[in-house]
């Protein structure tokens, strides 16, 4: 534990030469428990009287910035005893075992039915005021195993009023009749559409995750405020023929005149 604190002080506050850093880089700190790193964090925070940024503490101890901020609030705002924060779990004499009985299951299910968007952490927080006070892990197992609920993201869809649905049925019926009974046989149908592509790396914060020990090791996705776009126009026939894609000029505003010009100069020659 003392060795770990010396490493933190040397790497952050003193800043020795490269040769000294090589000695510390060869040390294996993976054997340190989470309680040891939390103890080092509290020691640094108390010795410096809180005059250190959360990002520096997170980088030095391997915790996330959110965890450092939460622990700092417990010391400064809630005025808790720092020595009580070092253990990860309560002792056996203080721990209370919560049984997932039928009453608890019904209580959790009632909260979920009142608000389908409630999180498992919020459920545990609301039940914490009762005589049982279940842990977050207990509520998680209860929701997944007893209630067999799973968390799904909200779905998006097109808003359709009754008038719009009637109009779609009417237009779809007319289109089916035209396809079944064309005016001239054989008749070839052409379908066209345009698409705007964004020339920027796709990033989904919900699905793209990294397994690392520190958030500072996660690669960043570079983004710009105004990414470049390209508009592509394509045509396909009912017989399976596909026109080579047509790329609009950069910065071109598409209106009726430009659309007709593209049909006359590119689509019509390809059809013929």
C-alpha positions as CSV (number, residue, x, y, z in Angstrom):
1,X,0.0,0.0,0.0
2,X,2.9,2.4,0.9
3,X,4.6,1.5,-2.4
4,X,1.5,2.4,-4.4
5,X,1.2,5.8,-2.7
6,X,4.9,6.5,-3.5
7,X,4.2,5.7,-7.1
8,X,1.3,8.2,-7.2
9,X,3.3,10.9,-5.6
10,X,6.3,10.4,-7.9
11,X,4.3,10.2,-11.1
12,X,1.9,13.1,-10.5
13,X,3.6,15.6,-8.2
14,X,7.4,15.1,-8.5
15,X,7.8,13.9,-12.1
16,X,11.1,12.1,-12.1
17,X,13.2,11.2,-15.2
18,X,12.4,8.6,-17.8
19,X,14.8,6.1,-16.2
20,X,12.9,6.3,-12.9
21,X,9.5,5.9,-14.7
22,X,10.7,2.7,-16.3
23,X,11.1,1.2,-12.9
24,X,7.5,1.9,-11.9
25,X,6.2,0.8,-15.3
26,X,7.5,-2.7,-14.7
27,X,5.6,-3.0,-11.4
28,X,2.4,-5.1,-11.5
29,X,-0.4,-3.2,-9.8
30,X,-3.1,-5.6,-10.8
31,X,-2.9,-7.4,-7.5
32,X,-4.1,-4.3,-5.6
33,X,-7.7,-4.6,-4.5
34,X,-10.3,-2.0,-5.0
35,X,-10.2,-1.2,-1.3
36,X,-6.4,-0.4,-1.6
37,X,-7.0,2.0,-4.4
38,X,-9.9,3.6,-2.6
39,X,-7.6,4.0,0.5
40,X,-4.9,5.7,-1.7
41,X,-7.5,8.0,-3.2
42,X,-8.7,9.1,0.3
43,X,-5.2,9.6,1.5
44,X,-4.3,11.8,-1.4
45,X,-7.5,13.8,-1.1
46,X,-7.1,14.4,2.6
47,X,-3.4,15.3,2.5
48,X,-4.0,17.9,-0.2
49,X,-7.1,19.2,1.5
50,X,-9.2,18.5,-1.6
51,X,-7.1,20.9,-3.7
52,X,-6.7,18.5,-6.7
53,X,-8.8,17.9,-9.7
54,X,-11.0,14.8,-10.0
55,X,-9.5,13.9,-13.4
56,X,-6.0,13.7,-11.8
57,X,-7.3,11.5,-9.0
58,X,-9.1,9.3,-11.5
59,X,-6.0,8.9,-13.7
60,X,-3.8,8.2,-10.7
61,X,-6.0,5.6,-8.9
62,X,-7.8,4.0,-11.9
63,X,-11.3,5.0,-10.8
64,X,-13.7,6.8,-13.0
65,X,-14.2,10.5,-12.6
66,X,-17.8,9.9,-11.6
67,X,-16.6,7.6,-8.7
68,X,-14.1,10.1,-7.5
69,X,-16.7,12.9,-7.6
70,X,-19.1,10.7,-5.6
71,X,-16.6,9.9,-3.0
72,X,-15.5,13.6,-2.7
73,X,-19.2,14.5,-2.1
74,X,-19.5,12.0,0.6
75,X,-16.5,13.5,2.4
76,X,-17.1,17.2,1.8
77,X,-20.9,17.5,1.5
78,X,-22.2,14.6,3.6
79,X,-19.2,14.8,6.0
80,X,-18.9,11.0,6.3
81,X,-15.9,9.4,8.0
82,X,-13.3,8.6,5.4
83,X,-12.3,5.4,7.2
84,X,-15.8,4.0,6.8
85,X,-15.6,4.4,3.0
86,X,-12.6,2.1,2.5
87,X,-14.4,-1.2,2.9
88,X,-16.4,-2.2,-0.2
89,X,-19.1,-4.0,1.7
90,X,-20.6,-3.9,5.1
91,X,-19.4,-6.3,7.7
92,X,-21.4,-9.5,8.5
93,X,-22.8,-8.0,11.7
94,X,-24.1,-4.9,9.8
95,X,-25.3,-6.6,6.7
96,X,-29.0,-7.4,6.3
97,X,-30.0,-10.3,4.1
98,X,-33.1,-9.6,2.0
99,X,-35.2,-12.5,0.9
100,X,-36.9,-12.2,-2.5
101,X,-40.3,-13.2,-1.2
102,X,-43.7,-12.8,-2.8
103,X,-44.4,-9.5,-1.0
104,X,-41.2,-7.9,-2.4
105,X,-41.9,-9.2,-5.9
106,X,-45.4,-7.7,-5.8
107,X,-44.0,-4.4,-4.5
108,X,-41.4,-4.1,-7.3
109,X,-43.9,-5.1,-9.9
110,X,-46.3,-2.4,-8.7
111,X,-43.6,0.2,-9.1
112,X,-42.8,-0.9,-12.6
113,X,-46.5,-0.9,-13.7
114,X,-46.8,2.7,-12.4
115,X,-43.8,3.8,-14.5
116,X,-42.4,1.6,-17.2
117,X,-39.5,3.9,-17.7
118,X,-38.2,3.5,-14.1
119,X,-34.7,2.2,-13.7
120,X,-33.6,-0.7,-11.4
121,X,-31.5,1.8,-9.4
122,X,-34.5,4.0,-8.8
123,X,-36.6,0.9,-7.7
124,X,-33.9,0.0,-5.2
125,X,-33.8,3.6,-3.9
126,X,-37.5,3.8,-3.4
127,X,-37.7,0.5,-1.5
128,X,-34.6,1.4,0.5
129,X,-36.8,3.4,2.8
130,X,-38.8,0.3,3.9
131,X,-37.9,-2.2,6.6
132,X,-36.2,-4.5,4.0
133,X,-33.8,-2.2,2.2
134,X,-32.7,-4.6,-0.5
135,X,-29.5,-4.1,-2.4
136,X,-29.2,-3.2,-6.1
137,X,-28.0,-6.7,-7.0
138,X,-31.1,-8.2,-5.3
139,X,-33.5,-6.0,-7.2
140,X,-31.6,-6.8,-10.4
141,X,-32.0,-10.5,-9.9
142,X,-35.6,-10.1,-8.9
143,X,-36.5,-8.1,-12.1
144,X,-34.6,-10.5,-14.4
145,X,-35.3,-13.9,-12.8
146,X,-38.6,-13.5,-10.9
147,X,-40.5,-11.0,-13.1
148,X,-38.5,-12.0,-16.3
149,X,-38.3,-8.3,-17.4
150,X,-35.7,-7.0,-19.8
151,X,-34.7,-3.4,-20.5
152,X,-35.4,-2.2,-24.0
153,X,-34.8,1.2,-25.5
154,X,-37.8,3.3,-26.8
155,X,-38.8,2.7,-30.3
156,X,-39.3,5.4,-32.9
157,X,-42.0,5.4,-35.6
158,X,-43.9,7.6,-38.1
159,X,-46.9,9.4,-36.7
160,X,-50.0,8.4,-38.6
161,X,-53.3,10.1,-38.0
162,X,-56.6,8.3,-39.0
163,X,-56.8,10.5,-42.1
164,X,-53.2,9.6,-43.1
165,X,-53.8,5.9,-42.7
166,X,-56.9,6.0,-44.9
167,X,-54.9,7.9,-47.5
168,X,-52.2,5.3,-47.5
169,X,-54.6,2.5,-47.9
170,X,-56.3,4.3,-50.8
171,X,-53.0,5.0,-52.6
172,X,-51.7,1.5,-52.0
173,X,-54.8,-0.1,-53.4
174,X,-54.6,2.0,-56.6
175,X,-50.9,1.1,-57.0
176,X,-51.6,-2.6,-56.6
177,X,-54.4,-2.3,-59.3
178,X,-52.1,-0.6,-61.7
179,X,-49.3,-3.2,-61.2
180,X,-51.8,-6.0,-61.7
181,X,-53.5,-4.5,-64.7
182,X,-51.1,-2.1,-66.5
183,X,-52.3,0.0,-69.4
184,X,-49.6,-1.5,-71.7
185,X,-48.1,-4.9,-71.5
186,X,-45.3,-5.6,-70.9
187,X,-44.6,-2.4,-68.9
188,X,-41.4,-1.6,-67.0
189,X,-41.5,0.3,-63.8
190,X,-38.7,2.5,-62.5
191,X,-38.2,3.5,-58.9
192,X,-35.9,6.4,-57.9
193,X,-34.8,7.9,-54.6
194,X,-32.0,10.0,-53.3
195,X,-30.0,9.6,-50.1
196,X,-27.7,12.0,-48.2
197,X,-24.6,10.3,-46.7
198,X,-22.6,11.9,-43.9
199,X,-18.9,11.6,-44.3
200,X,-18.1,11.1,-40.6
201,X,-17.3,8.1,-38.5
202,X,-20.4,6.5,-37.1
203,X,-20.5,6.4,-33.3
204,X,-23.2,4.8,-31.1
205,X,-22.6,5.6,-27.4
206,X,-25.0,3.0,-26.4
207,X,-23.5,0.0,-28.2
208,X,-19.8,1.0,-28.6
209,X,-18.0,-0.1,-25.4
210,X,-14.4,-0.6,-24.5
211,X,-13.0,-3.0,-21.9
212,X,-10.2,-1.1,-20.2
213,X,-9.1,-0.4,-16.7
214,X,-9.3,3.4,-16.9
215,X,-11.6,5.7,-19.0
216,X,-8.5,7.6,-20.2
217,X,-7.6,4.5,-22.2
218,X,-10.7,4.6,-24.4
219,X,-10.1,5.8,-27.9
220,X,-11.9,9.0,-28.9
221,X,-14.1,9.4,-32.0
222,X,-13.2,12.6,-33.6
223,X,-16.2,14.7,-34.7
224,X,-16.6,18.1,-36.4
225,X,-19.4,20.6,-36.0
226,X,-20.3,20.7,-39.7
227,X,-19.4,17.3,-41.3
228,X,-19.2,16.9,-45.0
229,X,-22.3,15.4,-46.8
230,X,-22.8,13.8,-50.2
231,X,-26.1,13.3,-52.0
232,X,-26.6,10.2,-54.2
233,X,-29.4,9.6,-56.7
234,X,-30.3,6.0,-57.8
235,X,-32.8,4.4,-60.1
236,X,-33.8,0.7,-60.3
237,X,-36.3,-1.0,-62.7
238,X,-38.9,-3.6,-62.1
239,X,-36.8,-6.1,-64.1
240,X,-33.7,-5.7,-61.9
241,X,-31.7,-3.2,-63.9
242,X,-29.8,-0.7,-61.7
243,X,-28.6,2.7,-62.9
244,X,-25.1,3.7,-61.9
245,X,-25.4,6.1,-58.9
246,X,-25.4,9.8,-59.7
247,X,-23.5,12.1,-57.2
248,X,-24.8,15.6,-56.9
249,X,-22.3,18.5,-56.7
250,X,-21.2,19.6,-53.3
251,X,-23.4,22.5,-51.9
252,X,-26.0,22.1,-54.6
253,X,-29.6,22.9,-53.5
254,X,-32.0,20.3,-55.0
255,X,-35.1,21.8,-56.4
256,X,-37.6,20.9,-59.2
257,X,-35.4,22.4,-62.0
258,X,-32.3,20.5,-60.9
259,X,-34.3,17.3,-60.5
260,X,-35.7,17.5,-64.0
261,X,-32.3,18.3,-65.4
262,X,-30.9,15.1,-63.8
263,X,-33.7,13.0,-65.2
264,X,-33.2,14.5,-68.7
265,X,-29.4,14.2,-68.9
266,X,-28.7,11.0,-66.9
267,X,-31.8,8.9,-66.2
268,X,-33.5,9.2,-69.7
269,X,-30.3,8.2,-71.6
270,X,-29.8,5.2,-69.3
271,X,-33.5,4.1,-69.8
272,X,-33.2,4.3,-73.6
